[in-house]
Every structure is written in C-alpha cells, then in structure tokens.
Amino acid sequence: MDYIETFQLTPEEAQAEVTTQLAKMMELRDPTCTAATIEEAKAGLTEAELAEFDETTVDTQSCPKVYASEGEALFNMGYDDGFAGGAYSCGRCHTKGWSYGEKQEDGGGAFGPPLSNVLNQFPGNSLGPQQQVDFVCNGSDQGIRYGQNGQGTGRMPGYCITPGYKINPDNGEVGIDPKDTGTADSGAMMSQEQVRAIVEYERSLARD
C-alpha cells in the first residue's frame, strides 16, 4: 500500500488528464472516412512520392467526428487508444464487448446493468438528472437504496470522491494513514461537470 500511494493521482491530476484526453477524443474523425481520404490522396503518386508520403498532412476535417458530444466521449474514454486501461470509462462495465474492443450498443449492459431504465430510475427533467449525477459522483453502497427502486451493491464506484483507506483496528495493517475522502463537490477522478455530461448522454440513450 505504501508503494501504491507513490503513483496515486491526486483529484487535480486525474481531472487534468481527463480534460486533456477529452480534447483529443473530440478531434477524432471517423476512421473509415479518414482511411478513404488518405487513399484518395495517395492516388496517382509515384513509388518515390509514396515513400515520402506523410499521412498526417492529409486534411480529414470533412470526415464526421467519432463522438457527437463530450458525454459520449467521456462514456467511452479509453476505448480507442486504451487510455488509463478504461479506468475512467462507464462503457467498460455498461457496454457488452467494450473491454475487448468489440463494443455493442452503448449502455446496453454487461457487467453493469443496462442504462435503458435511467429515466425511470431517476425521473424528472430537473430533479432526475441531478439525482443521477449525485449517484454517479458518490457511487453505491451495499444494500442502500438509490433512485426510485435501485438497490446498491457497492460495485458502482464514485467518480467524484476519493475512497478512504480502511485500517484494520486490530493490527493497523495498511501501512499508511487514512486519507480524507473529501466531498463530491471537489471531484476526484472526474469533476461534477464531466459527470453531468455523461449523465446527459446516458439519458439520451434511454430516450432513443
């Protein structure tokens, strides 16, 4: 545990990494269109010209973006390039095939439940989204109710809080001092604004 603490990110560092990665994801273009555009640019070139051809100089801005919203990108963070092993992604648990690069419908359910019921679980146009944001920010606790009919299992992490370390009171094992878990207002892996973008995307999936 002492060693793990040496590479643990602070909330500020984690949110900065998410912000940087999100900016990259929002610039991604459809790979099929991008490949076709590059091949078109190569057409008619000699072998010598092809040898010096730089694909990064091809203008692919006419190709559609991979992600239509920041919420969709955050939901799938790490799917395209393995960023952080998918640790920041909702899709890793809530989308079948996500973890091995063959994802199916976003939010269709896998290790985590399908998200098609979020509008019923967190109803209302104002209170519902805020309750869902609070849930995603704080995570679930074993046996504790959430939303309309939800029963917590403890498997849903809180994206806006830093888990506190639990020290065995009998022998003190863990090796480090307990840390203040902080509050969801400050954020942790993600900020509340980033979680809100995810929630808006998840609720749009339920409306489709």
matplotlib code that plots the C-alpha trace (Angstrom):
import matplotlib.pyplot as plt

x = [0.0, 2.9, 4.1, 0.7, 0.4, 3.6, 1.8, -1.8, -3.1, -4.5, -8.0, -6.5, -4.1, -6.8, -9.2, -6.4, -5.7, -9.4, -9.6, -6.6, -7.8, -11.3, -9.9, -8.1, -11.1, -13.3, -11.0, -11.1, -12.6, -14.4, -11.7, -13.4, -13.7, -10.2, -8.7, -10.6, -9.5, -5.9, -6.1, -7.6, -4.7, -2.2, -3.9, -1.6, 1.6, 4.8, 6.7, 9.2, 6.4, 4.6, 7.8, 7.9, 4.1, 3.1, -0.5, -0.7, -0.6, -3.9, -6.9, -9.6, -11.7, -14.5, -14.9, -17.5, -16.3, -16.3, -18.0, -21.0, -20.8, -18.4, -20.7, -20.4, -16.6, -16.3, -18.6, -16.2, -12.9, -10.1, -11.9, -10.0, -6.5, -6.5, -6.2, -5.8, -6.9, -10.5, -10.5, -12.4, -15.0, -18.6, -18.8, -16.2, -18.9, -22.2, -21.5, -21.1, -17.8, -16.3, -13.3, -12.1, -12.6, -15.9, -18.4, -22.0, -24.7, -23.6, -25.2, -26.7, -25.5, -22.7, -21.0, -23.0, -26.8, -28.3, -28.9, -32.2, -34.1, -32.3, -35.3, -37.5, -34.8, -34.1, -37.4, -38.0, -36.3, -34.7, -34.5, -33.8, -30.6, -29.3, -30.1, -28.3, -25.3, -25.2, -25.3, -22.6, -20.4, -20.8, -21.3, -23.4, -23.2, -24.2, -27.9, -28.5, -31.3, -30.8, -33.2, -36.7, -36.1, -32.4, -30.6, -26.9, -24.3, -21.2, -19.8, -20.6, -17.7, -18.0, -16.3, -16.3, -14.9, -11.6, -12.2, -10.9, -8.4, -9.7, -7.2, -7.6, -8.1, -6.6, -3.3, -3.2, -2.4, -2.4, 0.7, -0.4, -2.5, -6.2, -7.0, -9.8, -12.2, -13.3, -16.6, -18.2, -18.3, -14.5, -14.5, -11.9, -11.4, -13.8, -15.4, -19.1, -19.3, -17.7, -20.1, -23.1, -22.0, -22.0, -25.4, -26.9, -25.5, -26.9, -30.3, -30.3, -29.6, -32.7, -34.8, -33.7]
y = [0.0, 2.4, 1.7, 2.2, 5.6, 6.7, 6.7, 7.5, 10.6, 13.5, 14.6, 17.6, 15.4, 12.9, 15.6, 17.3, 14.0, 13.5, 17.1, 16.6, 13.2, 14.5, 17.3, 14.7, 12.5, 15.4, 15.8, 12.1, 11.6, 8.6, 6.0, 4.6, 8.1, 9.0, 5.9, 6.6, 10.2, 9.2, 6.6, 9.2, 11.5, 8.7, 8.0, 8.7, 9.2, 7.6, 5.0, 7.7, 10.0, 7.3, 6.5, 10.1, 10.5, 11.8, 10.7, 13.3, 16.1, 14.9, 17.1, 14.9, 17.7, 16.9, 13.5, 13.2, 13.2, 9.9, 11.4, 13.7, 15.0, 15.3, 13.0, 10.2, 10.6, 10.5, 7.5, 5.7, 7.2, 4.7, 2.6, 4.0, 4.0, 2.2, 5.4, 4.5, 1.0, 2.2, 3.2, 6.4, 4.8, 3.9, 1.8, -0.7, -2.0, -0.9, -1.9, -5.5, -6.1, -2.8, -4.3, -6.4, -3.9, -5.2, -2.9, -3.2, -0.6, 2.0, 1.4, -1.9, -3.7, -6.1, -6.4, -3.3, -3.1, -1.7, 2.1, 2.0, 2.5, 5.6, 7.8, 5.7, 5.2, 8.9, 10.6, 14.2, 16.8, 18.7, 16.5, 13.3, 14.4, 15.9, 12.7, 10.7, 13.0, 12.6, 8.8, 8.6, 11.0, 9.1, 5.5, 2.9, 1.2, -2.3, -2.6, 1.1, 2.3, 4.8, 6.3, 5.0, 1.3, 0.8, -1.4, -0.7, -3.5, -1.4, -2.2, 1.2, 3.5, 7.1, 9.3, 12.4, 11.1, 9.7, 6.4, 6.4, 3.8, 1.3, 0.3, -2.9, -1.7, -4.9, -4.8, -1.5, -3.2, -1.0, 0.9, 4.4, 6.9, 7.2, 9.9, 12.4, 11.2, 14.8, 15.7, 15.2, 19.0, 19.0, 16.0, 13.2, 11.1, 13.4, 16.7, 17.1, 18.9, 16.0, 13.6, 15.8, 15.5, 11.7, 11.7, 13.8, 11.3, 8.3, 9.9, 10.5, 6.7, 6.0, 8.4, 6.8]
z = [0.0, 0.7, -2.9, -4.4, -2.8, -4.6, -8.0, -6.9, -8.8, -6.9, -7.9, -9.7, -11.7, -12.6, -13.8, -15.8, -17.5, -18.3, -19.7, -21.9, -23.2, -23.8, -26.0, -28.1, -28.4, -29.6, -32.6, -33.7, -37.1, -38.5, -39.3, -42.4, -43.9, -42.8, -44.4, -47.7, -47.7, -47.3, -50.0, -52.3, -51.6, -52.5, -55.8, -58.8, -56.7, -57.9, -55.7, -54.8, -53.7, -51.8, -49.9, -48.6, -48.2, -44.8, -43.9, -41.1, -43.7, -45.3, -44.5, -43.0, -41.4, -43.8, -42.1, -39.4, -35.8, -33.9, -30.9, -31.2, -27.6, -24.7, -22.7, -25.3, -25.4, -21.6, -21.5, -23.9, -22.7, -23.4, -26.0, -29.0, -27.5, -24.2, -22.2, -18.5, -19.2, -19.5, -15.8, -16.4, -18.7, -18.0, -21.1, -19.7, -17.4, -19.1, -22.7, -23.9, -25.7, -24.6, -22.7, -25.7, -28.5, -29.9, -28.2, -29.0, -28.2, -25.7, -22.3, -23.4, -20.3, -19.4, -16.0, -15.1, -15.8, -19.0, -18.8, -20.7, -17.4, -16.1, -16.9, -14.7, -12.0, -11.9, -13.2, -13.9, -16.1, -13.3, -10.2, -12.1, -13.8, -10.5, -8.6, -11.3, -11.1, -7.4, -7.7, -10.3, -8.3, -5.0, -6.1, -4.5, -1.0, -0.3, 0.5, 0.3, -1.9, -4.8, -7.2, -7.4, -7.0, -7.0, -4.5, -4.1, -4.4, -3.7, -7.1, -8.6, -7.9, -7.1, -9.7, -7.7, -4.4, -3.2, -1.3, 2.2, 3.3, 5.9, 8.5, 10.5, 14.1, 15.5, 13.8, 11.9, 8.6, 5.5, 6.2, 5.5, 7.4, 6.5, 4.0, 3.9, 1.3, 0.5, -1.0, -4.4, -4.9, -5.4, -7.7, -7.8, -11.0, -12.7, -11.9, -11.4, -14.7, -16.5, -14.8, -15.7, -19.4, -19.0, -17.4, -20.2, -22.7, -20.7, -20.5, -24.3, -24.8, -22.7, -24.9, -28.2]

ax = plt.figure().add_subplot(projection="3d")
ax.plot(x, y, z, "-o")
ax.set_aspect("equal")
plt.show()
